[in-house]
Amino acid sequence: MTIQEFKNKNIALLSASENPAVRATPSLDISIIIEDILSFSKTRQLLNKDYEIPAEKLLKLQEAVEKRLTGLPVAYITGHKEFYGYDFYVSPTVLIPKPDTELLVEKAVEVFLQKIKNHPGKIFTVCDMCTGSGCIGISFLMTLYENQMIDSSLLPKITLVDISQDALDVAYKNVTKLVPENLRDRVQLVKSNLFDVVNGEFDMILTNPPYIPAKMVDELLTDGRSEPRLALDGDVTETGNRSSSDDGLSIIKRLVHQSTEKLAPYGIMLMETGEYNADDAASYSKKYGYRTEVLCDLSGQKRLVIVESCTSMQVF
């Protein structure tokens, strides 16, 4: 079977699926699967439409398509996902990095550079809370390093925190994959239920916590996507039980409350939320004396809540 024949057959197969998630982007999905298994870029696929796929590779391609038909996301099938220009290892134990979250990294870099300007020579501490794959903290650090935005000696110390050991194992793989050996001493990983066993204060907290309402999570997971509920459901108590609310804010409220002891003076927390609860998250944060701002993502949806511990420092 040629590449073009394989594409035609399986794009049609995905397109005919009863699962809306499966039939959403069939051409892109098949192209990514081919690129992963055959190591043929999209351009090379176009230039080699008549390439006869070896039998053993064809079997692997067909197995990947079968997995996609169950609803399993392509990122879990291939084991990696691009985020902020970096190729991250992912597994079903972590949330797949989403393009909307890149806004958080972009803003974090902007805020950090302003902080460095205001406090030259200081080594800042940064926490990536609910780190999952580590995509936020690692992208933040590597962007500063690779673009030589500051002297390497002033790069921040990053703490990646997650309640899931499986998630931290994935984050560790990405640290060893993406962070140069000479910078790894600036990164530590901590297993903790939010800040329960995290030591010290942080100049910046970056977080994409679980923030989806429980009932919405129930609906999302019916398509077979296999993303961990632990990384999605925001209506969970500190003991792991379902909270009485259904607004996706239970974890965010605990995080904001704990941040009053963990966010250093003049510190800033950048927190991803849903478009349905961003304003409420910001309003709740104001109860603790924080200054807040809500930013929209590329699609115009409210997505990022910026929380500042002192209003005298104008950085955004």
Residue pairs with C-beta under 8 A, 6 or more apart in sequence:
1 9
1 52
1 53
1 58
2 49
2 50
2 51
2 52
2 53
3 34
3 38
3 40
3 45
3 48
3 49
3 50
3 51
3 53
4 49
4 50
6 30
6 34
6 53
6 58
6 61
7 27
7 30
7 31
7 34
7 45
10 26
10 30
10 61
10 65
11 26
11 27
11 30
12 26
13 26
13 65
13 69
14 22
14 23
14 26
14 29
14 30
14 65
14 68
14 69
15 23
15 26
16 23
17 23
17 69
19 69
19 71
19 223
19 224
20 223
21 71
21 223
21 224
21 225
22 68
22 69
22 71
22 223
29 68
29 74
30 65
31 42
31 45
32 74
32 78
33 61
33 64
33 65
33 68
33 74
33 77
33 78
34 40
34 45
34 61
35 41
35 42
35 45
36 64
36 77
36 78
36 80
37 57
37 60
37 61
37 64
38 53
38 57
38 61
40 48
40 51
53 61
64 77
64 78
67 77
68 74
68 77
70 224
71 223
71 224
71 225
71 226
72 224
72 225
72 226
73 96
73 225
73 226
73 227
75 81
75 90
75 96
76 90
76 91
76 92
76 96
76 226
79 89
79 90
79 91
80 87
80 88
80 89
80 90
81 87
81 88
81 90
81 96
81 97
81 133
82 88
83 97
83 99
83 101
83 102
83 135
83 139
84 102
84 105
84 135
84 139
84 143
85 139
86 135
86 138
86 139
86 142
86 178
87 178
88 97
88 133
88 134
88 135
88 138
88 174
88 178
89 133
89 170
89 173
89 174
89 177
90 96
90 97
90 133
90 170
91 166
91 170
92 226
92 227
92 228
93 164
93 166
93 167
93 169
93 170
93 228
94 132
94 133
94 164
94 166
94 167
94 170
94 171
94 228
94 231
95 132
95 133
95 208
95 227
95 228
95 231
95 232
96 227
97 132
97 133
97 135
99 298
100 272
100 297
100 298
100 299
100 301
100 303
101 135
101 136
101 208
101 272
102 139
103 295
103 297
103 298
103 303
103 304
104 136
104 206
104 208
104 270
104 272
104 304
105 136
105 139
105 140
105 143
105 206
107 270
107 295
107 304
107 306
107 316
108 126
108 136
108 140
108 204
108 206
108 270
109 140
109 143
109 144
109 149
110 316
111 204
111 268
111 270
111 306
111 315
111 316
112 124
112 126
112 140
112 144
112 156
112 204
113 149
113 150
114 315
115 122
115 124
115 203
115 204
115 268
115 315
116 122
116 124
116 150
116 154
118 313
118 315
121 154
122 154
123 154
123 156
123 157
124 156
124 157
124 203
124 204
125 156
125 157
125 159
125 200
125 201
125 202
125 203
125 204
125 264
126 137
126 140
126 156
126 157
126 158
126 159
126 202
126 203
126 204
126 205
126 206
127 158
127 159
127 161
127 198
127 202
127 204
127 205
127 206
127 207
127 262
128 134
128 136
128 137
128 140
128 158
128 159
128 160
128 161
128 206
128 207
129 161
129 194
129 195
129 205
129 206
129 207
129 209
129 255
130 161
130 162
130 163
130 194
130 207
130 208
130 209
130 210
130 231
131 137
131 160
131 161
131 162
131 167
131 168
131 171
131 189
132 162
132 167
132 170
132 171
132 208
132 231
133 167
133 170
133 171
133 174
134 160
134 170
134 171
134 172
134 174
134 175
135 174
136 206
136 207
136 208
137 158
137 159
137 160
137 187
137 206
138 158
138 160
138 171
138 174
138 175
138 178
138 179
138 187
140 158
140 206
141 155
141 156
141 158
141 179
141 183
141 186
141 187
142 178
142 179
143 149
144 150
144 155
144 156
145 152
145 155
145 180
145 183
152 183
155 183
155 186
156 186
156 203
156 204
157 186
157 187
157 188
158 186
158 187
158 188
159 187
159 188
159 189
159 190
159 198
159 202
160 168
160 171
160 175
160 187
160 188
160 189
160 190
161 189
161 190
161 191
161 192
161 194
161 195
161 198
162 168
162 171
162 189
162 191
162 192
163 191
163 192
163 193
163 194
163 230
164 191
164 228
164 230
164 231
165 191
167 228
167 231
168 189
168 191
171 189
172 189
175 184
175 187
175 189
176 184
179 187
190 197
190 198
191 197
192 198
193 238
194 238
194 251
194 254
194 255
194 258
195 255
195 258
195 259
195 261
195 262
198 262
200 262
201 261
201 262
201 263
201 264
201 267
202 262
202 263
202 264
202 267
203 264
203 266
203 267
203 268
204 267
204 268
204 269
204 270
205 259
205 262
205 263
205 267
205 268
205 269
205 270
205 271
206 269
206 270
207 255
207 269
207 270
207 271
207 272
208 271
208 272
209 234
209 251
209 252
209 255
209 271
209 272
210 230
210 231
210 232
210 233
210 234
210 236
210 248
210 251
211 234
211 248
211 249
211 251
211 252
211 272
211 273
211 274
211 277
211 281
212 220
212 232
212 233
212 234
212 248
212 274
213 234
213 235
213 246
213 247
213 248
213 274
213 276
213 277
214 233
214 234
214 235
214 236
214 242
214 243
214 246
214 248
215 246
216 248
217 229
217 232
217 233
220 227
220 232
221 227
221 229
221 232
233 248
234 247
234 248
234 249
234 250
234 251
234 252
234 277
235 242
235 243
235 245
235 246
235 247
235 248
235 249
235 250
235 251
236 242
236 243
236 250
236 251
237 243
237 250
238 254
243 250
247 277
247 280
248 273
248 274
248 276
248 277
249 277
249 280
249 281
249 284
252 271
252 273
252 277
252 281
252 284
253 284
255 271
256 269
256 281
256 284
256 285
256 288
256 290
256 307
257 288
259 269
259 288
259 307
260 288
263 269
263 307
263 309
264 309
265 309
265 310
266 309
266 310
266 312
266 313
267 308
267 309
267 310
268 306
268 307
268 308
268 309
268 315
269 306
269 307
269 308
270 304
270 305
270 306
270 307
271 281
271 304
271 305
271 306
271 307
272 303
272 304
272 305
273 281
273 302
273 303
273 304
273 305
274 303
275 301
275 302
275 303
278 294
278 302
278 303
278 304
278 305
279 294
279 302
281 305
282 292
282 293
282 294
282 305
282 307
283 292
285 292
285 305
285 307
286 292
290 307
290 308
290 309
291 307
291 308
291 310
291 311
292 305
292 306
292 307
292 308
293 305
293 306
293 316
294 302
294 304
294 305
294 306
295 302
295 303
295 304
295 305
295 306
296 302
296 303
296 304
297 303
297 304
306 316
308 315
308 316
